Amino acid sequence: MGRSETVCKQTENVIYNGGVFPASTDDYDGVIVELEKQMEPQLFLARLRASISAWKQQGKKGVWLKIPIRLVNLVETAVKEGFYYHHAEPTYLMLVYWIPDTPSTIPANASHRIGVGGIVMNDKREILVVQEKTGEFRGTGAWKIPTGAVDEGEDIFTAAIREVKEETGIDTEFKEILAFSQAHGVFFGKSDIFYICMLRPVSFNIQKQEEEIEAAEWMPIEEFAAQPFARKSGLFKYMAELCFAKADRDYTGFSPLPTSFKDQINYMYANSKDLKQSSKFH
């Protein structure tokens, strides 16, 4: 028996026996399939059709098909069968399919990138600032606060502490989120949420990152606010005003309060100062 005849025979057996892919269920009447074994595209197509038919009878809705990079040869078959791309990671591609004849309610892939900026202020009314070797501020002479992207699975306060440490060598203690901004069409068409965080320095000797940072120093708030660039940029202007508000007035931001969900510690950010004044908080 030739190779093509063998595949056809396998396909017939799959269709006859049902051949439904093993799958876990999600919380929204959907199924999640994680492919592991290599197979011929014809066999894969037969199993896929048999599976969708079975899931339809079971009242299932969304199908999440996780294809590891080593099985990339099966992607075209799935797409031709009506699956579409949802998201990609270094080791796999996630495809989705909506079974009912109704509008799909499968959530879109993550729409935002999260960034942080750290305002670090000492007792001399000075803030920690840097000049960057890379990015949009390269060569502009602009002094800015340390900034960066939050890594996957990283808390906002952890990211702020890390970015300040990486860029300047300064160790800090996270205090609160002072403000945040939202912008659209920033990173490959995605939106961006940027959190401005307040941190307290616990070390003061600057050791700048050589790869990305041109210079780093402690700068008086007034000097930071007087930069021509800061006066023109709304975001920089507000950052300076936040510094003055913390130095001269009783401006209170949002601090991380631990919560739990499915045995995992998460954080809600709130004005803990005012919460503590409420009897219900205790």
C-alpha positions as CSV (number, residue, x, y, z in Angstrom):
1,M,0.0,0.0,0.0
2,G,1.4,3.4,-1.0
3,R,1.8,6.4,1.3
4,S,-1.2,8.3,-0.2
5,E,-3.4,5.2,0.2
6,T,-2.2,4.8,3.8
7,V,-3.2,8.4,4.6
8,C,-6.6,8.0,2.9
9,K,-7.2,4.8,4.9
10,Q,-6.2,6.6,8.1
11,T,-8.6,9.4,7.2
12,E,-11.5,7.1,6.7
13,N,-10.8,5.4,10.0
14,V,-10.7,8.8,11.7
15,I,-14.1,9.9,10.2
16,Y,-15.6,6.5,11.1
17,N,-14.4,6.5,14.7
18,G,-15.1,10.2,15.4
19,G,-11.5,11.2,15.8
20,V,-12.3,14.1,18.1
21,F,-9.3,16.0,19.3
22,P,-8.7,15.9,23.1
23,A,-9.7,19.3,24.5
24,S,-10.2,21.1,27.7
25,T,-13.1,23.5,28.3
26,D,-13.0,27.1,29.1
27,D,-15.5,29.1,31.2
28,Y,-17.5,30.3,28.2
29,D,-18.6,27.0,26.6
30,G,-15.6,26.9,24.5
31,V,-12.9,24.3,23.9
32,I,-9.1,24.5,24.0
33,V,-7.0,22.1,21.8
34,E,-3.3,21.9,22.2
35,L,-1.8,19.9,19.3
36,E,1.3,17.9,20.2
37,K,1.8,15.1,17.6
38,Q,2.8,15.5,14.0
39,M,0.3,14.3,11.5
40,E,-0.4,14.5,7.8
41,P,-2.5,17.5,6.7
42,Q,-5.3,15.2,5.3
43,L,-5.5,13.4,8.6
44,F,-5.5,16.6,10.5
45,L,-8.3,18.0,8.4
46,A,-10.5,14.9,8.9
47,R,-10.0,15.0,12.6
48,L,-10.7,18.8,12.7
49,R,-13.9,18.4,10.8
50,A,-15.0,15.5,13.0
51,S,-14.2,17.5,16.1
52,I,-16.1,20.6,15.1
53,S,-19.1,18.4,14.3
54,A,-19.0,16.8,17.7
55,W,-18.4,20.1,19.5
56,K,-21.4,21.6,17.7
57,Q,-23.6,18.8,18.9
58,Q,-22.4,19.4,22.4
59,G,-23.3,23.1,22.2
60,K,-19.8,24.4,22.2
61,K,-19.0,27.8,20.8
62,G,-15.5,29.0,20.5
63,V,-12.6,26.8,19.5
64,W,-9.0,27.7,20.6
65,L,-6.4,25.8,18.5
66,K,-2.9,26.0,19.8
67,I,-0.4,25.0,17.2
68,P,3.3,24.7,18.3
69,I,5.9,26.0,16.0
70,R,7.1,22.5,15.1
71,L,3.6,21.8,13.6
72,V,3.5,25.0,11.5
73,N,2.6,22.9,8.4
74,L,-0.9,22.4,9.8
75,V,-1.7,26.2,9.9
76,E,-2.7,26.5,6.3
77,T,-5.1,23.6,6.6
78,A,-6.8,25.1,9.7
79,V,-7.1,28.6,8.1
80,K,-8.7,27.1,5.0
81,E,-11.2,25.4,7.2
82,G,-12.3,28.8,8.7
83,F,-9.9,29.3,11.6
84,Y,-8.2,32.7,12.0
85,Y,-5.2,34.1,13.8
86,H,-5.7,35.3,17.4
87,H,-2.2,35.8,18.7
88,A,1.3,34.4,18.4
89,E,4.1,33.7,20.9
90,P,7.7,32.6,20.3
91,T,6.8,28.9,20.5
92,Y,3.2,28.7,19.2
93,L,0.4,30.2,17.2
94,M,-3.2,30.4,18.5
95,L,-6.0,30.1,16.0
96,V,-9.7,30.4,16.8
97,Y,-13.0,29.3,15.3
98,W,-16.6,30.3,16.1
99,I,-19.1,27.4,15.7
100,P,-22.6,28.9,16.1
101,D,-24.4,30.9,13.4
102,T,-24.2,33.9,15.7
103,P,-21.8,36.9,16.0
104,S,-18.6,35.7,17.6
105,T,-17.9,36.7,21.2
106,I,-14.3,35.5,21.2
107,P,-12.3,38.3,22.9
108,A,-9.7,40.1,20.8
109,N,-6.1,39.7,21.6
110,A,-4.5,42.1,24.1
111,S,-5.0,45.6,22.8
112,H,-2.6,47.5,25.1
113,R,1.0,47.6,26.0
114,I,1.8,48.7,29.6
115,G,4.6,51.1,30.4
116,V,5.9,52.7,33.6
117,G,7.8,55.8,34.5
118,G,9.5,56.3,37.8
119,I,9.6,59.7,39.6
120,V,12.3,59.3,42.2
121,M,12.7,62.3,44.5
122,N,15.3,62.9,47.2
123,D,15.1,65.2,50.3
124,K,16.7,68.1,48.3
125,R,13.7,68.5,45.9
126,E,15.7,66.8,43.2
127,I,14.4,64.0,40.9
128,L,16.3,61.3,39.1
129,V,16.6,62.0,35.4
130,V,18.2,60.4,32.4
131,Q,19.2,61.1,28.8
132,E,18.7,58.2,26.4
133,K,21.0,56.8,23.7
134,T,18.1,55.1,21.9
135,G,14.5,55.8,21.1
136,E,12.6,59.0,20.2
137,F,14.5,61.1,22.7
138,R,18.0,60.2,21.4
139,G,20.0,63.2,20.6
140,T,17.4,65.7,21.7
141,G,19.2,66.7,25.0
142,A,15.9,66.1,26.8
143,W,16.1,65.0,30.5
144,K,13.4,62.5,31.4
145,I,12.4,60.1,34.2
146,P,13.4,56.4,33.8
147,T,10.8,54.6,31.8
148,G,10.2,51.1,30.3
149,A,7.7,48.4,29.4
150,V,6.2,46.1,32.0
151,D,7.2,42.5,31.3
152,E,4.6,39.7,31.0
153,G,3.5,38.5,34.5
154,E,5.2,41.5,36.1
155,D,3.4,43.8,38.6
156,I,3.4,47.6,37.9
157,F,5.3,48.4,41.1
158,T,7.9,45.7,40.4
159,A,8.5,47.0,36.9
160,A,8.9,50.6,38.1
161,I,11.6,49.5,40.6
162,R,13.3,47.4,38.0
163,E,13.4,50.0,35.3
164,V,14.9,52.7,37.7
165,K,17.5,50.2,38.9
166,E,18.4,49.1,35.4
167,E,18.8,52.6,34.0
168,T,20.4,54.4,36.9
169,G,21.6,51.8,39.5
170,I,19.5,53.4,42.1
171,D,17.6,51.2,44.5
172,T,14.1,52.4,45.4
173,E,11.0,51.7,47.4
174,F,7.7,51.9,45.5
175,K,5.2,54.4,47.0
176,E,2.3,55.0,44.7
177,I,0.9,55.5,41.2
178,L,0.5,59.3,40.7
179,A,-1.3,59.2,37.4
180,F,-1.6,57.3,34.1
181,S,-2.1,58.2,30.5
182,Q,-3.5,56.3,27.5
183,A,-2.5,56.7,23.8
184,H,-3.5,54.9,20.7
185,G,-1.7,53.5,17.6
186,V,1.6,53.4,19.4
187,F,3.1,49.9,19.1
188,F,2.2,48.1,15.9
189,G,-1.1,49.8,16.0
190,K,-1.8,48.9,19.6
191,S,-2.8,51.3,22.4
192,D,-0.5,52.2,25.3
193,I,-1.2,52.8,29.0
194,F,1.6,54.5,30.8
195,Y,1.7,54.7,34.6
196,I,3.7,57.5,36.3
197,C,4.9,56.1,39.6
198,M,6.4,57.6,42.7
199,L,9.4,55.9,44.3
200,R,11.6,56.7,47.3
201,P,15.3,56.3,46.9
202,V,17.2,54.0,49.3
203,S,20.5,54.5,47.5
204,F,21.9,57.6,45.9
205,N,25.1,56.8,44.0
206,I,24.2,56.7,40.3
207,Q,25.6,54.0,38.0
208,K,24.0,54.5,34.6
209,Q,23.3,51.7,32.1
210,E,25.9,52.0,29.4
211,E,24.0,50.4,26.6
212,E,20.9,52.7,26.6
213,I,21.6,55.7,28.9
214,E,23.7,58.6,27.8
215,A,23.7,60.4,31.2
216,A,21.9,60.3,34.5
217,E,21.8,62.8,37.4
218,W,19.8,64.3,40.3
219,M,18.1,67.4,39.0
220,P,16.2,70.1,40.8
221,I,12.4,70.0,40.0
222,E,12.5,73.6,38.8
223,E,15.3,72.8,36.3
224,F,13.4,69.8,35.0
225,A,10.2,71.8,34.6
226,A,12.1,74.6,32.9
227,Q,13.3,72.5,29.9
228,P,11.9,73.9,26.7
229,F,10.8,70.4,25.7
230,A,9.0,70.0,29.0
231,R,7.1,73.2,28.4
232,K,5.9,72.1,25.0
233,S,5.0,68.5,25.8
234,G,1.8,68.0,27.8
235,L,3.0,64.8,29.3
236,F,6.3,66.3,30.5
237,K,4.5,69.3,31.8
238,Y,2.2,67.2,33.9
239,M,5.1,65.2,35.2
240,A,6.7,68.4,36.5
241,E,3.4,69.4,38.1
242,L,3.1,66.1,39.8
243,C,6.6,66.5,41.2
244,F,5.6,70.0,42.6
245,A,2.4,68.5,44.0
246,K,4.3,65.8,45.9
247,A,7.0,68.2,47.1
248,D,4.8,71.1,48.1
249,R,1.3,69.8,48.7
250,D,-0.6,66.8,50.0
251,Y,-1.1,65.0,46.7
252,T,-2.0,61.3,47.2
253,G,-1.8,58.7,44.5
254,F,-2.7,55.0,44.4
255,S,-0.9,52.3,46.4
256,P,-0.9,48.6,45.7
257,L,-3.3,46.6,47.9
258,P,-3.0,42.8,47.8
259,T,-6.0,40.8,46.6
260,S,-6.4,37.2,45.7
261,F,-8.0,35.3,42.8
262,K,-7.8,31.6,42.3
263,D,-5.1,31.3,45.0
264,Q,-3.0,33.9,43.2
265,I,-1.9,37.2,44.8
266,N,-2.8,40.2,42.7
267,Y,-2.9,43.9,43.4
268,M,-5.6,46.6,43.3
269,Y,-4.3,50.2,43.3
270,A,-6.3,52.7,45.5
271,N,-5.9,55.8,47.6
272,S,-5.0,53.9,50.7
273,K,-4.7,57.0,52.8
274,D,-8.4,57.8,52.5
275,L,-9.3,54.2,52.7
276,K,-7.6,53.9,56.0
277,Q,-9.6,56.8,57.4
278,S,-12.8,54.8,56.8
279,S,-13.9,52.4,59.6
280,K,-15.0,49.9,56.9
281,F,-11.4,49.6,55.8
282,H,-10.4,48.1,59.2
